[in-house]
Amino acid sequence: MKIGDILINKGEKKKFILGNISGTAFCGRNTGKTLVITAGVHGGEYVGIETALRLIKELEAETLSGNIIICPVLNTDGFYDGVKQISTSDYKNLNREFPGDEKGTSTQRIAFDIEKYLYPTADFIVDLHGGDINENLIPLIFFPYGSGEDMKNYVRDIASRMSVNFRVGSYASNGLYSYATKKNIPAMLYERGEHGIWSEEDVLAEKEDIYKLMEMLGIMKDGHDISVNKKQKEIVSVEYVEAECDGLWYPYIKQGQRVKKGELLGVLKNIEGEKLQVVVAKFDADILYYTLSLGVRKKDALIAYGTE
């Protein structure tokens, strides 16, 4: 297997640095598909990062039929500085910077290198996210609605076998996973964890799902249960609410809660306590995630809710 100019021989595990990205590659003893696992696009989403680090320790190239590439922390500045969503080097959100720019800011160059080095190798990409420092979130997967029926159905089938509560159809196109699907690379965004913390329970559940994914791709055969999760719901329409201005955010809901059309979901106020924005459910829906932060900036995400 080659990643850029780096050659990884059969049965070999090798660390690599290419441009602005780094990780570990496993070249299986037998040929097969290549799975790319990314994490740390947002530095405060720790379940995915810890899961990726454990997989690097556990996997053995000799046992694989195919290849695995793991990049556990793509946004190193945001990770070490402990900030939500952005990189402290240029204050950009990596998951909003695709396609990248070879001559752009540091974050845009990372996006460019992901496209240059990781996309060409991948038969499937799973990008690990979670509830950031300021977010309450229920486990879910985003998969592509806007990249053709074949892509949608293929990734939907994989998502439906994961242990998360929801699979969410998305028309996004400027993120790591979503832009990959526009390039005809099957991909999904996996979300687990909340409050910018990680637990052993969440890491083990996420790791088990990644092993299921490897099983479905034929990279390993360890007898993992890859049956359809009949409890999982598919969300076909989502309302993403952003702050209309700077203010103080007061949510009145919990993640995973079922709400009715017209129900009050939260209020944005100014420092004097005057209402600036009232958020009311536009339809009956499940709460997918919402912001916990008292102070929010204009265009910050406040809440996402969706319907089956």
Phi and psi in degrees as GROMACS dihedral restraints (atoms count N, CA, C in turn):
[ dihedral_restraints ]
;  ai    aj    ak    al  type     phi  dphi    fc
    3     4     5     6     1  -120.9    20    10
    4     5     6     7     1   137.1    20    10
    6     7     8     9     1  -121.5    20    10
    7     8     9    10     1   109.5    20    10
    9    10    11    12     1    60.8    20    10
   10    11    12    13     1  -125.0    20    10
   12    13    14    15     1   -95.1    20    10
   13    14    15    16     1     2.7    20    10
   15    16    17    18     1   -92.7    20    10
   16    17    18    19     1   126.0    20    10
   18    19    20    21     1   -99.9    20    10
   19    20    21    22     1   131.2    20    10
   21    22    23    24     1  -118.2    20    10
   22    23    24    25     1   121.6    20    10
   24    25    26    27     1   -79.2    20    10
   25    26    27    28     1   162.7    20    10
   27    28    29    30     1   -58.4    20    10
   28    29    30    31     1   134.2    20    10
   30    31    32    33     1    77.7    20    10
   31    32    33    34     1    12.3    20    10
   33    34    35    36     1  -109.9    20    10
   34    35    36    37     1   144.6    20    10
   36    37    38    39     1  -112.3    20    10
   37    38    39    40     1   128.6    20    10
   39    40    41    42     1  -144.0    20    10
   40    41    42    43     1   134.0    20    10
   42    43    44    45     1   -77.0    20    10
   43    44    45    46     1   151.5    20    10
   45    46    47    48     1  -146.6    20    10
   46    47    48    49     1   153.6    20    10
   48    49    50    51     1  -132.2    20    10
   49    50    51    52     1   123.4    20    10
   51    52    53    54     1  -133.2    20    10
   52    53    54    55     1   111.2    20    10
   54    55    56    57     1    60.9    20    10
   55    56    57    58     1  -117.8    20    10
   57    58    59    60     1  -103.8    20    10
   58    59    60    61     1    12.2    20    10
   60    61    62    63     1  -125.6    20    10
   61    62    63    64     1   153.6    20    10
   63    64    65    66     1  -143.2    20    10
   64    65    66    67     1   160.4    20    10
   66    67    68    69     1   178.9    20    10
   67    68    69    70     1  -161.3    20    10
   69    70    71    72     1  -132.7    20    10
   70    71    72    73     1   135.8    20    10
   72    73    74    75     1  -116.0    20    10
   73    74    75    76     1   142.5    20    10
   75    76    77    78     1  -121.3    20    10
   76    77    78    79     1   119.6    20    10
   78    79    80    81     1  -103.4    20    10
   79    80    81    82     1   113.9    20    10
   81    82    83    84     1   -64.3    20    10
   82    83    84    85     1   156.3    20    10
   84    85    86    87     1   -64.9    20    10
   85    86    87    88     1   -34.1    20    10
   87    88    89    90     1  -109.8    20    10
   88    89    90    91     1   152.9    20    10
   90    91    92    93     1   -73.4    20    10
   91    92    93    94     1   158.2    20    10
   93    94    95    96     1   170.8    20    10
   94    95    96    97     1  -162.5    20    10
   96    97    98    99     1   -77.9    20    10
   97    98    99   100     1   162.7    20    10
   99   100   101   102     1  -113.4    20    10
  100   101   102   103     1   122.3    20    10
  102   103   104   105     1  -102.9    20    10
  103   104   105   106     1   127.5    20    10
  105   106   107   108     1  -105.5    20    10
  106   107   108   109     1   125.2    20    10
  108   109   110   111     1  -114.4    20    10
  109   110   111   112     1   120.0    20    10
  111   112   113   114     1  -117.7    20    10
  112   113   114   115     1   150.9    20    10
  114   115   116   117     1  -152.6    20    10
  115   116   117   118     1   170.4    20    10
  117   118   119   120     1    69.7    20    10
  118   119   120   121     1    21.8    20    10
  120   121   122   123     1   -60.6    20    10
  121   122   123   124     1   -38.2    20    10
  123   124   125   126     1  -111.6    20    10
  124   125   126   127     1   123.0    20    10
  126   127   128   129     1   -67.0    20    10
  127   128   129   130     1   -17.3    20    10
  129   130   131   132     1  -101.2    20    10
  130   131   132   133     1    13.5    20    10
  132   133   134   135     1  -104.6    20    10
  133   134   135   136     1    87.6    20    10
  135   136   137   138     1   -84.9    20    10
  136   137   138   139     1   -24.8    20    10
  138   139   140   141     1   -59.9    20    10
  139   140   141   142     1   -46.4    20    10
  141   142   143   144     1   -64.1    20    10
  142   143   144   145     1   -39.0    20    10
  144   145   146   147     1   -64.5    20    10
  145   146   147   148     1   -48.1    20    10
  147   148   149   150     1   -64.7    20    10
  148   149   150   151     1   -39.1    20    10
  150   151   152   153     1   -60.3    20    10
  151   152   153   154     1   -46.0    20    10
  153   154   155   156     1   -62.2    20    10
  154   155   156   157     1   -41.1    20    10
  156   157   158   159     1   -64.2    20    10
  157   158   159   160     1   -38.9    20    10
  159   160   161   162     1   -69.3    20    10
  160   161   162   163     1   -38.5    20    10
  162   163   164   165     1   -62.2    20    10
  163   164   165   166     1   -37.8    20    10
  165   166   167   168     1   -59.6    20    10
  166   167   168   169     1   -38.8    20    10
  168   169   170   171     1   -73.7    20    10
  169   170   171   172     1   -35.4    20    10
  171   172   173   174     1   -85.4    20    10
  172   173   174   175     1   -36.4    20    10
  174   175   176   177     1   -70.0    20    10
  175   176   177   178     1   145.7    20    10
  177   178   179   180     1  -125.4    20    10
  178   179   180   181     1   119.6    20    10
  180   181   182   183     1   -58.8    20    10
  181   182   183   184     1   -34.0    20    10
  183   184   185   186     1   -59.4    20    10
  184   185   186   187     1   -26.9    20    10
  186   187   188   189     1   -93.4    20    10
  187   188   189   190     1    -3.0    20    10
  189   190   191   192     1   -94.5    20    10
  190   191   192   193     1   147.2    20    10
  192   193   194   195     1  -111.2    20    10
  193   194   195   196     1    84.9    20    10
  195   196   197   198     1   129.3    20    10
  196   197   198   199     1  -162.9    20    10
  198   199   200   201     1  -132.1    20    10
  199   200   201   202     1   152.1    20    10
  201   202   203   204     1  -133.5    20    10
  202   203   204   205     1   131.8    20    10
  204   205   206   207     1  -120.3    20    10
  205   206   207   208     1   126.6    20    10
  207   208   209   210     1  -124.0    20    10
  208   209   210   211     1   123.2    20    10
  210   211   212   213     1  -115.4    20    10
  211   212   213   214     1    99.9    20    10
  213   214   215   216     1   -77.9    20    10
  214   215   216   217     1   -26.7    20    10
  216   217   218   219     1  -142.1    20    10
  217   218   219   220     1    95.1    20    10
  219   220   221   222     1   -79.6    20    10
  220   221   222   223     1   -35.7    20    10
  222   223   224   225     1  -101.8    20    10
  223   224   225   226     1    78.2    20    10
  225   226   227   228     1   -67.4    20    10
  226   227   228   229     1   -36.3    20    10
  228   229   230   231     1   -63.0    20    10
  229   230   231   232     1   -47.2    20    10
  231   232   233   234     1   -64.2    20    10
  232   233   234   235     1   -35.6    20    10
  234   235   236   237     1   -66.5    20    10
  235   236   237   238     1   -51.8    20    10
  237   238   239   240     1   -74.7    20    10
  238   239   240   241     1   -25.9    20    10
  240   241   242   243     1   -87.3    20    10
  241   242   243   244     1    -8.9    20    10
  243   244   245   246     1    64.6    20    10
  244   245   246   247     1    45.4    20    10
  246   247   248   249     1  -112.5    20    10
  247   248   249   250     1   159.7    20    10
  249   250   251   252     1   -84.5    20    10
  250   251   252   253     1   132.8    20    10
  252   253   254   255     1    63.4    20    10
  253   254   255   256     1   -41.9    20    10
  255   256   257   258     1   -98.4    20    10
  256   257   258   259     1   169.8    20    10
  258   259   260   261     1   -96.7    20    10
  259   260   261   262     1   137.8    20    10
  261   262   263   264     1   -76.5    20    10
  262   263   264   265     1    -7.7    20    10
  264   265   266   267     1   -75.3    20    10
  265   266   267   268     1   -31.8    20    10
  267   268   269   270     1  -144.8    20    10
  268   269   270   271     1     4.0    20    10
  270   271   272   273     1    60.9    20    10
  271   272   273   274     1    31.6    20    10
  273   274   275   276     1  -108.3    20    10
  274   275   276   277     1   152.6    20    10
  276   277   278   279     1   -94.2    20    10
  277   278   279   280     1   112.0    20    10
  279   280   281   282     1   -54.7    20    10
  280   281   282   283     1   -33.6    20    10
  282   283   284   285     1   -80.7    20    10
  283   284   285   286     1    12.8    20    10
  285   286   287   288     1  -125.4    20    10
  286   287   288   289     1    13.3    20    10
  288   289   290   291     1  -118.6    20    10
  289   290   291   292     1    24.6    20    10
  291   292   293   294     1  -103.3    20    10
  292   293   294   295     1   136.1    20    10
  294   295   296   297     1   -68.3    20    10
  295   296   297   298     1   152.7    20    10
  297   298   299   300     1   -80.2    20    10
  298   299   300   301     1  -175.2    20    10
  300   301   302   303     1  -140.6    20    10
  301   302   303   304     1   115.6    20    10
  303   304   305   306     1   -59.8    20    10
  304   305   306   307     1   -28.1    20    10
  306   307   308   309     1  -111.0    20    10
  307   308   309   310     1    14.9    20    10
  309   310   311   312     1   -87.2    20    10
  310   311   312   313     1  -157.0    20    10
  312   313   314   315     1   -71.4    20    10
  313   314   315   316     1   175.1    20    10
  315   316   317   318     1   -58.6    20    10
  316   317   318   319     1   -42.5    20    10
  318   319   320   321     1   -66.7    20    10
  319   320   321   322     1   -40.8    20    10
  321   322   323   324     1   -65.6    20    10
  322   323   324   325     1   -31.1    20    10
  324   325   326   327     1   -72.4    20    10
  325   326   327   328     1   -34.6    20    10
  327   328   329   330     1   -62.0    20    10
  328   329   330   331     1   -46.7    20    10
  330   331   332   333     1   -58.7    20    10
  331   332   333   334     1   -41.2    20    10
  333   334   335   336     1   -61.5    20    10
  334   335   336   337     1   -43.5    20    10
  336   337   338   339     1   -69.8    20    10
  337   338   339   340     1   -32.1    20    10
  339   340   341   342     1   -61.8    20    10
  340   341   342   343     1   -45.3    20    10
  342   343   344   345     1   -63.4    20    10
  343   344   345   346     1   -41.9    20    10
  345   346   347   348     1   -70.7    20    10
  346   347   348   349     1   -42.9    20    10
  348   349   350   351     1  -103.5    20    10
  349   350   351   352     1   -35.0    20    10
  351   352   353   354     1   -92.3    20    10
  352   353   354   355     1   -44.7    20    10
  354   355   356   357     1   -53.9    20    10
  355   356   357   358     1   -47.1    20    10
  357   358   359   360     1   -64.5    20    10
  358   359   360   361     1   -22.0    20    10
  360   361   362   363     1   -86.9    20    10
  361   362   363   364     1   -18.5    20    10
  363   364   365   366     1   -88.1    20    10
  364   365   366   367     1   133.6    20    10
  366   367   368   369     1   -95.3    20    10
  367   368   369   370     1   -20.9    20    10
  369   370   371   372     1  -158.4    20    10
  370   371   372   373     1   141.6    20    10
  372   373   374   375     1  -122.7    20    10
  373   374   375   376     1   130.7    20    10
  375   376   377   378     1  -119.8    20    10
  376   377   378   379     1   121.0    20    10
  378   379   380   381     1  -103.6    20    10
  379   380   381   382     1   117.0    20    10
  381   382   383   384     1   -90.2    20    10
  382   383   384   385     1   121.1    20    10
  384   385   386   387     1  -126.6    20    10
  385   386   387   388     1  -169.7    20    10
  387   388   389   390     1   177.2    20    10
  388   389   390   391     1   179.7    20    10
  390   391   392   393     1   -66.1    20    10
  391   392   393   394     1   119.5    20    10
  393   394   395   396     1   -74.7    20    10
  394   395   396   397     1  -175.2    20    10
  396   397   398   399     1   -53.1    20    10
  397   398   399   400     1   -30.3    20    10
  399   400   401   402     1  -108.8    20    10
  400   401   402   403     1    15.4    20    10
  402   403   404   405     1  -126.1    20    10
  403   404   405   406     1   143.1    20    10
  405   406   407   408     1  -106.1    20    10
  406   407   408   409     1   129.5    20    10
  408   409   410   411     1  -147.3    20    10
  409   410   411   412     1   143.9    20    10
  411   412   413   414     1  -100.6    20    10
  412   413   414   415     1   144.2    20    10
  414   415   416   417     1   -56.3    20    10
  415   416   417   418     1   131.6    20    10
  417   418   419   420     1  -157.5    20    10
  418   419   420   421     1   167.4    20    10
  420   421   422   423     1  -128.8    20    10
  421   422   423   424     1   132.4    20    10
  423   424   425   426     1   -92.7    20    10
  424   425   426   427     1   134.3    20    10
  426   427   428   429     1  -137.3    20    10
  427   428   429   430     1   160.6    20    10
  429   430   431   432     1   -79.8    20    10
  430   431   432   433     1   128.9    20    10
  432   433   434   435     1   -99.7    20    10
  433   434   435   436     1   -18.9    20    10
  435   436   437   438     1  -108.6    20    10
  436   437   438   439     1    20.4    20    10
  438   439   440   441     1  -121.1    20    10
  439   440   441   442     1    26.3    20    10
  441   442   443   444     1   100.4    20    10
  442   443   444   445     1   153.7    20    10
  444   445   446   447     1   -65.2    20    10
  445   446   447   448     1   -41.5    20    10
  447   448   449   450     1   -61.8    20    10
  448   449   450   451     1   -44.7    20    10
  450   451   452   453     1   -63.6    20    10
  451   452   453   454     1   -46.7    20    10
  453   454   455   456     1   -57.8    20    10
  454   455   456   457     1   -48.1    20    10
  456   457   458   459     1   -68.4    20    10
  457   458   459   460     1   -38.1    20    10
  459   460   461   462     1   -66.0    20    10
  460   461   462   463     1   -49.0    20    10
  462   463   464   465     1   -71.9    20    10
  463   464   465   466     1   -35.6    20    10
  465   466   467   468     1   -57.3    20    10
  466   467   468   469     1   -43.2    20    10
  468   469   470   471     1   -61.9    20    10
  469   470   471   472     1   -41.7    20    10
  471   472   473   474     1   -66.4    20    10
  472   473   474   475     1   -46.5    20    10
  474   475   476   477     1   -59.4    20    10
  475   476   477   478     1   -35.6    20    10
  477   478   479   480     1   -67.7    20    10
  478   479   480   481     1   -12.5    20    10
  480   481   482   483     1  -101.3    20    10
  481   482   483   484     1     1.0    20    10
  483   484   485   486     1   -85.2    20    10
  484   485   486   487     1   165.0    20    10
  486   487   488   489     1   -87.6    20    10
  487   488   489   490     1     6.1    20    10
  489   490   491   492     1   -74.5    20    10
  490   491   492   493     1   163.4    20    10
  492   493   494   495     1   -75.7    20    10
  493   494   495   496     1   -35.1    20    10
  495   496   497   498     1  -134.3    20    10
  496   497   498   499     1   148.1    20    10
  498   499   500   501     1  -116.1    20    10
  499   500   501   502     1   130.1    20    10
  501   502   503   504     1  -117.4    20    10
  502   503   504   505     1   117.8    20    10
  504   505   506   507     1   -70.5    20    10
  505   506   507   508     1   130.4    20    10
  507   508   509   510     1  -131.2    20    10
  508   509   510   511     1   143.1    20    10
  510   511   512   513     1  -104.1    20    10
  511   512   513   514     1    11.7    20    10
  513   514   515   516     1   -61.2    20    10
  514   515   516   517     1   155.1    20    10
  516   517   518   519     1  -141.6    20    10
  517   518   519   520     1    -3.2    20    10
  519   520   521   522     1  -111.1    20    10
  520   521   522   523     1    16.6    20    10
  522   523   524   525     1  -107.0    20    10
  523   524   525   526     1   173.6    20    10
  525   526   527   528     1   -57.8    20    10
  526   527   528   529     1   -52.1    20    10
  528   529   530   531     1   -74.1    20    10
  529   530   531   532     1   -41.9    20    10
  531   532   533   534     1   -69.4    20    10
  532   533   534   535     1   -37.1    20    10
  534   535   536   537     1   -70.3    20    10
  535   536   537   538     1   -33.9    20    10
  537   538   539   540     1   -59.2    20    10
  538   539   540   541     1   -41.7    20    10
  540   541   542   543     1   -66.2    20    10
  541   542   543   544     1   -29.0    20    10
  543   544   545   546     1   -68.2    20    10
  544   545   546   547     1   -23.5    20    10
  546   547   548   549     1   -93.6    20    10
  547   548   549   550     1    15.1    20    10
  549   550   551   552     1    67.3    20    10
  550   551   552   553     1    30.6    20    10
  552   553   554   555     1  -108.5    20    10
  553   554   555   556     1   117.2    20    10
  555   556   557   558     1   -58.8    20    10
  556   557   558   559     1   134.6    20    10
  558   559   560   561     1  -160.6    20    10
  559   560   561   562     1   157.7    20    10
  561   562   563   564     1  -148.6    20    10
  562   563   564   565     1   158.3    20    10
  564   565   566   567     1  -110.5    20    10
  565   566   567   568     1   119.1    20    10
  567   568   569   570     1  -103.5    20    10
  568   569   570   571     1   125.5    20    10
  570   571   572   573     1  -117.1    20    10
  571   572   573   574     1   125.8    20    10
  573   574   575   576     1  -153.9    20    10
  574   575   576   577     1   140.6    20    10
  576   577   578   579     1   104.5    20    10
  577   578   579   580     1   164.7    20    10
  579   580   581   582     1  -158.9    20    10
  580   581   582   583     1   165.8    20    10
  582   583   584   585     1    64.5    20    10
  583   584   585   586     1    14.6    20    10
  585   586   587   588     1    65.2    20    10
  586   587   588   589     1    32.1    20    10
  588   589   590   591     1  -129.1    20    10
  589   590   591   592     1   167.8    20    10
  591   592   593   594     1  -132.8    20    10
  592   593   594   595     1   151.2    20    10
  594   595   596   597     1  -127.2    20    10
  595   596   597   598     1   156.9    20    10
  597   598   599   600     1   -61.1    20    10
  598   599   600   601     1   -38.6    20    10
  600   601   602   603     1   -60.2    20    10
  601   602   603   604     1   -46.1    20    10
  603   604   605   606     1   -66.6    20    10
  604   605   606   607     1   -42.6    20    10
  606   607   608   609     1   -63.0    20    10
  607   608   609   610     1   -43.6    20    10
  609   610   611   612     1   -64.9    20    10
  610   611   612   613     1   -39.9    20    10
  612   613   614   615     1   -66.1    20    10
  613   614   615   616     1   -43.0    20    10
  615   616   617   618     1   -67.6    20    10
  616   617   618   619     1   -41.7    20    10
  618   619   620   621     1   -61.6    20    10
  619   620   621   622     1   -41.3    20    10
  621   622   623   624     1   -61.2    20    10
  622   623   624   625     1   -39.6    20    10
  624   625   626   627     1   -65.1    20    10
  625   626   627   628     1   -37.3    20    10
  627   628   629   630     1   -67.1    20    10
  628   629   630   631     1   -37.8    20    10
  630   631   632   633     1   -64.0    20    10
  631   632   633   634     1   -37.6    20    10
  633   634   635   636     1   -60.3    20    10
  634   635   636   637     1   -42.9    20    10
  636   637   638   639     1   -60.8    20    10
  637   638   639   640     1   -43.7    20    10
  639   640   641   642     1   -60.1    20    10
  640   641   642   643     1   -39.1    20    10
  642   643   644   645     1   -63.6    20    10
  643   644   645   646     1   -44.9    20    10
  645   646   647   648     1   -64.8    20    10
  646   647   648   649     1   -31.7    20    10
  648   649   650   651     1   -83.0    20    10
  649   650   651   652     1    -5.5    20    10
  651   652   653   654     1    80.1    20    10
  652   653   654   655     1    12.4    20    10
  654   655   656   657     1   -77.3    20    10
  655   656   657   658     1   -31.2    20    10
  657   658   659   660     1  -142.3    20    10
  658   659   660   661     1   158.9    20    10
  660   661   662   663     1  -132.8    20    10
  661   662   663   664     1    85.4    20    10
  663   664   665   666     1  -116.3    20    10
  664   665   666   667     1    10.4    20    10
  666   667   668   669     1    75.7    20    10
  667   668   669   670     1    26.4    20    10
  669   670   671   672     1   -69.4    20    10
  670   671   672   673     1   147.6    20    10
  672   673   674   675     1   -74.7    20    10
  673   674   675   676     1   109.9    20    10
  675   676   677   678     1  -112.0    20    10
  676   677   678   679     1    26.0    20    10
  678   679   680   681     1   -71.9    20    10
  679   680   681   682     1   158.9    20    10
  681   682   683   684     1   -65.2    20    10
  682   683   684   685     1   136.9    20    10
  684   685   686   687     1   -82.7    20    10
  685   686   687   688     1    99.5    20    10
  687   688   689   690     1   -70.4    20    10
  688   689   690   691     1   -14.8    20    10
  690   691   692   693     1   -85.4    20    10
  691   692   693   694     1   -14.4    20    10
  693   694   695   696     1   -73.6    20    10
  694   695   696   697     1   139.5    20    10
  696   697   698   699     1  -106.3    20    10
  697   698   699   700     1   146.6    20    10
  699   700   701   702     1  -100.2    20    10
  700   701   702   703     1   122.7    20    10
  702   703   704   705     1   -94.0    20    10
  703   704   705   706     1   119.2    20    10
  705   706   707   708     1  -102.8    20    10
  706   707   708   709     1   -15.7    20    10
  708   709   710   711     1  -142.6    20    10
  709   710   711   712     1   127.0    20    10
  711   712   713   714     1  -126.1    20    10
  712   713   714   715     1   140.2    20    10
  714   715   716   717     1  -107.4    20    10
  715   716   717   718     1   116.9    20    10
  717   718   719   720     1  -104.2    20    10
  718   719   720   721     1   115.0    20    10
  720   721   722   723     1  -104.5    20    10
  721   722   723   724     1   128.1    20    10
  723   724   725   726     1  -112.0    20    10
  724   725   726   727     1   157.9    20    10
  726   727   728   729     1   -69.1    20    10
  727   728   729   730     1   132.4    20    10
  729   730   731   732     1   -79.0    20    10
  730   731   732   733     1   -16.1    20    10
  732   733   734   735     1  -163.6    20    10
  733   734   735   736     1   173.0    20    10
  735   736   737   738     1   -63.1    20    10
  736   737   738   739     1   145.6    20    10
  738   739   740   741     1   176.7    20    10
  739   740   741   742     1  -170.7    20    10
  741   742   743   744     1  -107.0    20    10
  742   743   744   745     1   127.0    20    10
  744   745   746   747     1  -104.3    20    10
  745   746   747   748     1   128.0    20    10
  747   748   749   750     1  -122.8    20    10
  748   749   750   751     1    95.7    20    10
  750   751   752   753     1   -80.2    20    10
  751   752   753   754     1   149.5    20    10
  753   754   755   756     1  -118.6    20    10
  754   755   756   757     1    22.9    20    10
  756   757   758   759     1  -136.9    20    10
  757   758   759   760     1   178.7    20    10
  759   760   761   762     1  -130.2    20    10
  760   761   762   763     1   154.3    20    10
  762   763   764   765     1   -65.5    20    10
  763   764   765   766     1   143.4    20    10
  765   766   767   768     1    83.1    20    10
  766   767   768   769     1    -7.4    20    10
  768   769   770   771     1   -72.5    20    10
  769   770   771   772     1   145.0    20    10
  771   772   773   774     1   -93.7    20    10
  772   773   774   775     1   128.3    20    10
  774   775   776   777     1  -122.3    20    10
  775   776   777   778     1   159.7    20    10
  777   778   779   780     1  -104.5    20    10
  778   779   780   781     1   154.1    20    10
  780   781   782   783     1   -54.8    20    10
  781   782   783   784     1   132.2    20    10
  783   784   785   786     1    89.7    20    10
  784   785   786   787     1    -7.3    20    10
  786   787   788   789     1   -72.8    20    10
  787   788   789   790     1   139.9    20    10
  789   790   791   792     1   -73.2    20    10
  790   791   792   793     1   125.2    20    10
  792   793   794   795     1  -104.2    20    10
  793   794   795   796     1   -26.3    20    10
  795   796   797   798     1   173.0    20    10
  796   797   798   799     1   166.2    20    10
  798   799   800   801     1  -135.5    20    10
  799   800   801   802     1   136.4    20    10
  801   802   803   804     1  -102.5    20    10
  802   803   804   805     1   127.3    20    10
  804   805   806   807     1  -123.9    20    10
  805   806   807   808     1   163.4    20    10
  807   808   809   810     1   -90.0    20    10
  808   809   810   811     1   179.2    20    10
  810   811   812   813     1   -64.5    20    10
  811   812   813   814     1   -21.8    20    10
  813   814   815   816     1   -86.5    20    10
  814   815   816   817     1    -3.1    20    10
  816   817   818   819     1    92.1    20    10
  817   818   819   820     1     6.0    20    10
  819   820   821   822     1   -80.4    20    10
  820   821   822   823     1   141.1    20    10
  822   823   824   825     1   -71.7    20    10
  823   824   825   826     1   129.7    20    10
  825   826   827   828     1  -107.7    20    10
  826   827   828   829     1   -31.1    20    10
  828   829   830   831     1  -155.3    20    10
  829   830   831   832     1   129.1    20    10
  831   832   833   834     1  -113.0    20    10
  832   833   834   835     1   125.4    20    10
  834   835   836   837     1  -104.8    20    10
  835   836   837   838     1   118.8    20    10
  837   838   839   840     1  -123.4    20    10
  838   839   840   841     1   139.8    20    10
  840   841   842   843     1   -63.2    20    10
  841   842   843   844     1   129.6    20    10
  843   844   845   846     1   -83.2    20    10
  844   845   846   847     1   -16.3    20    10
  846   847   848   849     1  -159.9    20    10
  847   848   849   850     1   165.5    20    10
  849   850   851   852     1   -59.6    20    10
  850   851   852   853     1   134.5    20    10
  852   853   854   855     1  -161.2    20    10
  853   854   855   856     1   166.8    20    10
  855   856   857   858     1  -100.9    20    10
  856   857   858   859     1   138.5    20    10
  858   859   860   861     1   -78.9    20    10
  859   860   861   862     1   123.0    20    10
  861   862   863   864     1   -91.9    20    10
  862   863   864   865     1   -48.5    20    10
  864   865   866   867     1  -161.3    20    10
  865   866   867   868     1   162.7    20    10
  867   868   869   870     1  -156.5    20    10
  868   869   870   871     1   162.1    20    10
  870   871   872   873     1   -83.7    20    10
  871   872   873   874     1   136.4    20    10
  873   874   875   876     1   -94.3    20    10
  874   875   876   877     1   -23.6    20    10
  876   877   878   879     1   -57.2    20    10
  877   878   879   880     1   136.3    20    10
  879   880   881   882     1   -70.2    20    10
  880   881   882   883     1   -47.1    20    10
  882   883   884   885     1   -93.2    20    10
  883   884   885   886     1   128.3    20    10
  885   886   887   888     1  -132.5    20    10
  886   887   888   889     1   153.6    20    10
  888   889   890   891     1   -97.2    20    10
  889   890   891   892     1   160.8    20    10
  891   892   893   894     1   -54.7    20    10
  892   893   894   895     1   133.5    20    10
  894   895   896   897     1    77.9    20    10
  895   896   897   898     1     1.0    20    10
  897   898   899   900     1   -65.4    20    10
  898   899   900   901     1   145.3    20    10
  900   901   902   903     1   -67.0    20    10
  901   902   903   904     1   132.8    20    10
  903   904   905   906     1  -103.6    20    10
  904   905   906   907     1   -44.2    20    10
  906   907   908   909     1  -164.0    20    10
  907   908   909   910     1   150.6    20    10
  909   910   911   912     1  -132.3    20    10
  910   911   912   913     1   129.9    20    10
  912   913   914   915     1  -137.5    20    10
  913   914   915   916     1   150.7    20    10
  915   916   917   918     1  -146.5    20    10
  916   917   918   919     1   166.2    20    10
  918   919   920   921     1  -124.4    20    10
  919   920   921   922     1   150.9    20    10
